[in-house]
Amino acid sequence: MTLFIEQCLNGLQFGLLLFLLAAGLTLVFGIMDLVNLAHGSLYMIGAYFAATFAAWTGSFVLGALLGLVATLVVGMAVEVIAMRRLYGRDHLDHVLGTFGLILFFDELVRLIWGPEGLSLPLPSWLNTSVQILPGVQYSAYRLSIIIVSLAVAGFLYVLVMRTRIGMLIRAGASNREMVGALGVNIKLLYTLVFGLGAALAGLAGLMQAPILTVQIGMGENILIVAFVITVIGGIGSIRGAFIAALLVGFVDTLGRAFFPDLLRLVLSPNAASTAAPALSSMLIYLVMAIVLVVRPEGLFPAVRK
Amino acid sequence: MRKILLAAGTALLLAAGPAMAQQKPIKIGFISTFSGPVAVIGNDMRNSFELALDHMGRKMAGRPVEVIYEDDGFKPEVGKQKTEKLIESDKVDFISGYIWSNVLLASIKPVVDSKTFLVIANAGASQVAGELCSPYVFSTSWQNDQTPEAMGLYMNQKGVKSVFLIGPNYAAGKDMLAGVAHTFKGKVIGQELTTWPSQLDFSAELSKAKAANPDAIFVFYPGKAGVQFLSQYAQAGLKGKIPLYTAFTIDETSLPLQKDLALGVPGAQEWVNDLPNEANKKFVADYMKKYPGHRPSFYGAQSYDAANLIASAVAATKGDLSDKEALRKAMEKADFKSVRGQFKFGNNHIPIQNFYLQDVVKDAKGDYVLKTVATIIKDYQDGSHSKCPMK
């Protein structure tokens, strides 16, 4: 039972981290109608900035905060310099343009930081486990990821549902032309939304950095999962992204944790332990296929006119 | 007039033919991973291979040496393509390299079919030591089982009664976990294979290991995955509670990122940078001189040996590569100064060699270095050699 609780926490942590990445992606896609493949690059940049600033300041928390601000700035700069040329064009142009950005950022990082990658060591108070329930010890760092991500999710909820900017964001997601026609500075709104998305990706990257190390191309694998989440959740919907991210996090982690044992009931132990990792890594795509069959628009599609 | 000139030119070329044949370079193809996060390993292998060529004046038996480096991109299908390219279009005399067992297994058929000599500098797929062994295939590394088998022996010495095994789901990962179980006398109470190379988060596996409450955890995670595993092992609060035993998880390419996390985590290896023989002292010192800021890893040491093995055979046949039988016999003698000390080849062309216990310490300058603690087993031969039909 304690194992099950712990695996659920692992799933929750992974899901929340994916939510941060997918929320930015779905915001940009839903509001600006922009397919941003370079979202994973911002995730990588966030991790590199945090590792660098943490090494300079000697403080993990300070490094993370500075890294977050720097990624926000980079994100807004990318929007002003590059993304503006892509609005209103075909999605294929978006894919080409932002794929170019991936190559650009990978090479830029190689030039600045070198090919070896960086590590972001945790302070000792995070590099340990804490007792959260009687008999359940859990990694202090993963627990803090859960707390920070939940706080960010709450902040996003308030921002989108309760503030004027949020109202404009929602209006933009439903009908962009009308928002522009009503005299809203849509350019500024786009820059802000893109910067927010970049900061969320950067936050995900820098929180993942102590777990996975900081390396070139680290955002590319996880970006595929983030796209899966936006598809499951419904494009443009933050709520959908939240539910879908948790779903994917749980399915992936619990699949990896318990699927091998289930397979061992029907297959020989050797065949089971070989086949299980391959099969369990397919699970999230199966979930996506099922959702697409039942609800082609995703679970919570943003209302579009 | 043009025809005459052309004819004269052709005649000159023909006349120059025999003289040029003397100086025709020896071509070596070298396949490793030179892109992506594990490029540090490929670079270390290339650095060491180049250093070996420097040490021999970039000549073997008087003939210049030309090396063609190819990047397998960490993918078996790419490795196979590059191998075929080296054989068919570059027409290389020797092939060396190969980090990954799955890349090697995908690439070995074209090598053996074309009777090109292959000196494996790392990958130790058990099949290549057993049923797939070939007169043209040699290894300066090991068979995958051997290193974890040595670790299993060490865990017996430490009185470990139960172990939980974690490793990646590909050819080498399966060999390694099987290897520990060969020699470990206690109970294997759990085994987890993870998707390779895409899975980098081991939370689910670590939770299961913790719940199983073993005396020890054994892992095999080469390259960057080793850094990720060690940090997550510490974050899960297992450091100091369930001791970790490793094979190929901590080396000079991963240590700069692992730092403190690697202190006190034992590993088994056939070569450690402080082995006290002359060839090794020269290799390590010159490597650090030629590539400041870097230390050679076992990947590099094996590549350095691969170059020297090839050179020893070319010298024995006086640069004549046409008699493959003579060349094979010369290779089998392993008549060169290996940086791991003396070793000899088994019938399957896999080294019979010592395995050492290595540990991570901080040196006087505050750098993290590996050092030899003890010899776990001497002149150890792999278990697959009986499956190899060669005598």
Interface residues (C-beta under 8 A of the other chain):
Chain A: T2 L3 E6 Q7 N10 Q13 F14 P115 E116 G117 L118 S119 P121 L122 L126 N127 T128 S129 Q137 S139 A140 Y141 R142 P210 I211 L212 T213 Q215 I216 G217 M218 N221 T253 L254 R256 A257 P260 S273 T274 A276 P277 A278 S280 S281
Chain B: G36 P37 A39 V40 N169 K174 Q191 E192 L193 T194 T195 W196 S198 Q199 L200 D201 S203 A204 E205 S207 K208 K210 A211 K224 V227 Q228 S231 Q232 A234 Q235 A236 G237 P256 L257 Q258 K259 D260
